[in-house]
C-alpha cells in the first residue's frame, strides 16, 4: 500500500507534478503536470459558498403542499347557532381551529432553484480543487479498463489507495459503464466524468481520484474564457 508521501505534489513556477499510480496503489513511474491556473489558485471561499448553496437548493423538489380552508372537503353548513352556546361562534367545519380543518398559510409548491454565473461557478471549482491539492488530497490513477462491473475490484482499488473508509470521488475522462456500476452500491464513493464534477462533490469528498486521461479535459473546461 502506498503512503501519502508517495503521492506528494511538487510545486514549480507554472505547474505541479503528481505521481501516477496504478490500481494496486503503486507508482507507475509517470508523472502528470497539473495546471496551477486550476489546481493552484488562491481559493475564493465566497464563490465556493454560492456554488454549493445553489447545488443544494436546486436539488430540492419544492413539492410540499398542505390544504387550505378552501380546499378541504366538507359541509358548508353552519355547525351550531350563533349565540347562546356559551362558546365561541363557529360557521364552518373547515375552520383551521378544528381538527381536520384547513391550514393557515401552509406550504405551497415553489421553485427553490438559484442562479449563479458561469464564471463564478468556474472560479468555485478551481478554488475547491486548489484546496484539495494544497491538502494533498489529489490522486492521479492510470486509466481503468474493466471488462465487467465488479464491486469487489473497486473496493480492492480503494483499499490499495488508502481510501477504503473515506469519502472519495473518481473522475473519469469518458463515461465507463463498468466502473460506474462497480461503485454504484458504495455509500462513500462516487464516479463522475470530468464535465460533471461540481464544487459540492469536490468539497464533500476526502480525496479526489483522477484518471490520467481526465486531467487535460478538466483543465480545458475550467480554463475557458
Protein Blocks (a to p, Z undefined) as FASTA:
>chain_A
ZZfklmcccddfkbccdddddfkopaehiacdddfklmmcccdfklmmmmmmmmmmmmpn
olaccddfklpgcdfbdfbdfbhnopacdfbfklmkbghiacehiacdddfbdcddfklm
mmmmmmmmmmmmmnopaccddddddfbdcfklmmmmmmmnopmmpccddddfbdcfklmm
mmmmpmkbccddfklpcfklmmmpmbdcddfklmmmmmmmmmpZZ
